[in-house]
Amino acid sequence: MPFLEHDGVTRELTAGETMVGAGSQAGWRLQTINLAPRHFTVSVGGDGHAVLSAYGAQPVEVNGTPLSGPHPLEHGDEIIAGAGIFVYLARLDAPGPRIAVPVPVQTEPSTPPPASAVPVAAPVTSPAAASVAVPASDTPRTAATTPPAARAYLVDVTTSLAYPLGDDIVGIGRDAVNQIVLKDAATSRFHADVHRAPTGAFVFRSMGTNGSTLNDTPAGRTPRALAEGDTIRIGGSSLRFTTTPPPGTRVVAPRDVAPGPRAHQPTPIYRSDEPNTVPPPIEPRAARRGRLIAITAAILVAVVVLAALWMLRGSPHH
């Protein structure tokens, strides 16, 4: 059977439908990552293949693309729901997640074009001339020739701290699990994040209920590509996107940043017949106090009534 992993916890997906959400009707109940009571389902058929579906109109993404309907899952697919990231595993001993790499051009011999269609060029006598004479499209593309992705940062204007951005999702919010923690009452626990799109561009996504702005324009919940100098404002904090931190800023080392939700570590498997990993909510103190007062008042009333009956029974009859 396939598996679903979140924050280092791996659960087996049995045949049928598994509901993931924050409510009591969810098969996998998670109340800490801004999930709806019923957020999405993963249906496993008899052949072991799984299909992802959003519940109602809940926003769900697969590998950074918004889900528009039932989606067949493949090993290594990333499911983003609320502030959580899930990884679908076809089986535990399967190869690692799929990584997009440039595909080399086939080098097998092919039938040459007619001689009349090939322009005659002067003999090449130097490597420099060879690079000019041979079209770039004829050069085999390999992973080694692909230029590395540019480094980028989010700079906190107030604290002059530069947070490096990479292939991992960088969470922004008030909760300490985020890589960028903003201690601001106007900031949600999981307010926004920045991730690298398949095109290589960095994309900002706002998820907090209090909203965000990008260049003084409300960002909404639609992912927005970032450009040099863009300024993100969340509550009273301003974060500037740049590839070159200005002088006087301190680059935050990865060891100084929270691991974030994608730091998956192998853990024992939690099977679907086990209880939920999140304990039931604790009753608020005010509710407990009110219930105790009501019980005490009921006991006092009962005592007064019994005392009155006893006094009536013991009084002389006229």
C-alpha positions in Angstrom: 0.0 0.0 0.0 1.1 3.6 -0.5 2.0 6.1 2.2 1.6 9.8 3.0 4.3 11.7 4.9 4.0 14.9 6.8 6.6 16.5 9.1 8.5 13.2 9.5 5.3 11.2 10.3 4.5 8.4 7.7 1.0 6.9 7.6 -0.1 4.0 5.5 -3.0 4.6 3.1 -5.3 1.6 3.1 -7.7 0.8 0.3 -10.5 3.3 0.1 -10.7 6.9 1.0 -8.6 8.7 3.6 -9.8 12.1 4.7 -7.2 14.6 5.9 -8.2 17.7 7.9 -8.6 19.3 11.3 -12.1 18.0 12.2 -13.2 14.9 14.1 -14.4 13.2 10.8 -10.9 13.2 9.3 -9.0 10.0 9.2 -5.7 11.9 9.7 -6.5 14.8 12.0 -4.0 17.7 12.1 -5.0 20.8 14.0 -1.8 22.8 13.8 -1.3 23.7 10.1 -4.5 25.7 9.2 -6.4 22.8 7.7 -10.1 22.9 7.2 -12.1 20.3 9.1 -12.2 18.2 5.9 -9.5 19.5 3.6 -8.6 16.7 1.0 -9.0 13.0 0.4 -6.7 10.4 -1.0 -8.5 7.4 -2.6 -6.6 4.2 -3.1 -8.0 1.7 -5.5 -7.6 -2.1 -5.6 -4.6 -1.8 -7.9 -2.8 0.4 -5.3 -3.0 3.6 -7.4 -4.0 6.8 -5.5 -6.1 9.8 -6.5 -6.0 13.1 -4.7 -9.2 15.2 -4.4 -9.9 18.5 -2.6 -12.9 18.5 -0.4 -15.4 21.1 -1.6 -13.6 24.3 -2.6 -10.6 23.9 -0.2 -7.3 25.1 -1.8 -4.9 22.3 -2.5 -1.7 22.3 -4.6 0.3 19.4 -6.2 3.9 20.2 -6.9 3.1 23.9 -6.7 0.1 23.7 -9.1 -3.4 24.4 -7.8 -5.6 21.4 -7.9 -8.6 21.7 -10.3 -10.0 18.2 -10.0 -9.2 14.6 -9.1 -5.4 14.1 -9.6 -3.6 10.7 -9.9 -0.6 10.8 -7.6 2.9 9.6 -8.4 5.8 8.8 -6.1 7.3 11.9 -4.7 4.4 14.3 -5.4 4.2 17.1 -2.9 0.7 18.0 -1.6 0.3 21.5 -0.1 -2.7 22.1 2.0 -3.1 24.9 4.5 0.4 25.5 6.0 1.3 21.8 5.7 3.3 19.9 3.0 2.6 16.2 2.5 4.7 13.8 0.4 3.1 10.9 -1.4 5.2 7.7 -1.4 4.2 4.8 -3.6 6.1 2.5 -1.3 8.8 3.0 1.3 11.5 1.2 -0.7 10.8 3.2 -3.9 13.5 5.5 -5.3 13.5 9.1 -4.0 11.2 11.9 -5.2 11.3 12.8 -8.9 13.8 15.5 -9.7 13.4 17.5 -12.9 16.8 17.5 -14.7 17.5 18.5 -18.3 17.2 15.6 -20.7 20.3 15.0 -22.9 19.8 15.2 -26.6 19.9 11.7 -28.2 23.3 11.0 -29.6 22.4 7.9 -31.7 23.5 8.1 -35.4 20.8 9.6 -37.6 20.3 9.8 -41.3 22.2 12.9 -42.5 20.3 15.4 -44.6 21.0 15.7 -48.3 24.3 17.3 -49.2 22.5 20.0 -51.1 20.7 21.1 -47.9 23.9 21.4 -45.8 25.8 24.7 -46.2 29.5 24.2 -46.8 31.6 25.9 -44.0 35.3 26.5 -43.9 37.4 23.9 -41.9 37.5 24.6 -38.2 41.0 25.0 -36.9 40.4 26.2 -33.3 38.0 25.6 -30.4 36.8 29.2 -30.6 35.9 28.8 -34.3 34.2 25.5 -33.5 31.9 27.2 -31.0 30.9 29.7 -33.7 30.5 27.2 -36.5 28.4 24.6 -34.6 24.9 25.8 -33.7 24.0 25.8 -30.0 21.0 23.6 -30.7 23.4 20.8 -31.9 25.3 20.7 -28.6 24.1 17.9 -26.3 22.4 19.3 -23.2 23.4 17.6 -19.9 22.9 18.4 -16.3 26.6 19.5 -16.1 26.0 22.3 -18.6 22.9 23.7 -16.9 23.8 26.9 -15.1 23.1 26.9 -11.3 20.1 28.7 -10.0 20.7 32.2 -8.7 20.7 32.8 -4.9 18.1 35.0 -3.5 17.2 36.5 -0.1 14.4 38.1 1.9 15.8 41.0 3.9 14.0 42.2 7.0 14.2 46.0 6.7 13.8 46.5 10.4 16.3 44.0 11.8 18.7 44.0 8.7 18.6 40.2 8.6 18.9 38.5 5.2 17.2 35.1 5.0 18.5 32.9 2.2 16.0 31.3 -0.2 16.6 27.9 -1.8 14.7 25.0 -3.2 12.9 24.4 0.1 9.8 26.3 1.0 10.5 29.2 3.4 7.6 29.8 5.8 6.8 33.2 7.2 4.7 33.7 10.4 4.4 34.0 14.1 4.9 30.3 14.9 8.4 29.3 15.8 8.4 26.5 13.2 8.6 29.1 10.4 12.0 29.9 8.9 11.2 33.6 9.2 9.5 34.3 12.5 7.7 37.6 12.9 6.7 38.5 16.4 3.8 40.6 15.5 0.2 40.4 16.8 -1.0 41.3 13.3 0.8 38.3 11.8 -0.8 34.8 11.6 0.9 31.8 12.9 1.4 30.5 9.4 1.0 33.7 7.3 2.9 33.2 4.0 5.7 31.4 2.3 8.1 31.7 -0.6 9.1 28.8 -2.8 10.9 28.2 -6.1 8.7 27.4 -9.1 9.8 24.9 -11.7 10.7 27.9 -13.9 13.4 28.9 -11.3 11.5 32.0 -10.2 10.7 32.6 -6.6 6.9 32.8 -5.8 5.3 34.5 -2.8 2.0 33.1 -1.4 0.0 34.7 1.3 -2.1 32.4 3.5 -2.8 34.5 6.7 -6.2 35.8 7.5 -4.8 39.3 8.2 -3.5 39.7 4.6 -0.3 40.9 3.1 0.8 43.4 0.5 3.3 43.2 -2.3 4.7 46.6 -3.4 1.8 48.2 -1.4 -0.8 46.2 -3.3 -2.9 43.6 -1.5 -1.4 40.2 -2.4 -4.5 38.1 -1.9 -4.0 34.3 -2.0 -2.9 34.1 -5.6 0.8 33.1 -5.8 2.9 36.0 -7.1 6.3 35.8 -8.8 9.0 38.0 -7.1 11.3 40.4 -8.9 14.4 42.3 -7.6 13.5 44.9 -5.1 9.9 43.7 -4.4 8.8 44.5 -0.9 6.5 42.3 1.1 4.7 43.9 4.0 3.2 41.6 6.7 1.7 43.4 9.7 4.4 45.9 10.8 7.3 44.0 9.1 8.7 44.7 5.6 10.7 42.0 3.7 12.6 43.0 0.6 13.4 40.4 -2.1 16.9 40.7 -3.6 19.7 38.6 -5.0 22.4 40.9 -3.3 21.9 41.8 0.3 22.8 45.5 0.9 25.8 46.4 3.0 25.2 46.2 6.8 22.9 43.2 6.7 23.6 39.9 8.3 22.9 36.7 6.4 21.1 34.2 8.6 22.9 30.9 8.6 20.7 27.8 8.0 21.6 26.5 11.4 20.1 29.6 13.0 16.7 29.0 11.2 13.9 26.7 12.2 13.9 23.5 10.0 10.5 24.2 8.6 7.8 21.7 7.5 9.9 20.0 4.8 12.7 18.7 7.0 11.4 15.2 6.8 13.1 12.5 8.9 12.5 8.7 8.7 10.2 7.7 11.6 8.2 4.6 12.6 5.0 4.2 10.5 1.7 5.2 12.0 -0.9 2.8 10.6 -4.4 4.1 9.8 -6.0 2.0 12.6 -4.0 3.9 15.3 -5.6 6.9 17.1 -5.0 10.4 15.7 -1.6 11.9 16.4 -3.1 15.1 17.7 -4.7 14.9 21.2 -8.3 16.1 21.7 -8.6 19.8 22.5 -8.4 20.8 26.1 -11.6 22.4 27.5 -11.1 26.1 28.2 -10.6 27.2 31.8 -13.7 29.5 31.7 -15.9 26.7 30.5 -14.6 24.4 33.3 -15.2 27.2 35.9 -18.7 27.8 34.7 -19.6 24.1 34.8 -18.2 23.8 38.3 -20.3 26.8 39.5 -23.4 25.3 38.0 -22.8 21.9 39.7 -22.1 23.6 43.0 -25.3 25.7 42.8 -27.4 22.6 42.0 -26.0 20.8 45.0 -26.8 23.8 47.3 -30.3 24.0 46.0 -30.8 20.3 46.6 -29.5 20.6 50.2 -31.8 23.5 50.9 -34.8 21.6 49.5 -34.0 18.5 51.6 -33.5 20.6 54.7 -36.9 22.4 54.2 -38.6 19.0 53.8 -37.0 17.7 56.9 -38.1 20.7 58.9 -41.7 20.4 57.7 -41.8 16.7 58.6 -40.5 17.4 62.1 -42.9 20.4 62.9 -45.9 19.6 65.1 -49.3 19.2 63.4 -52.2 21.5 64.6 
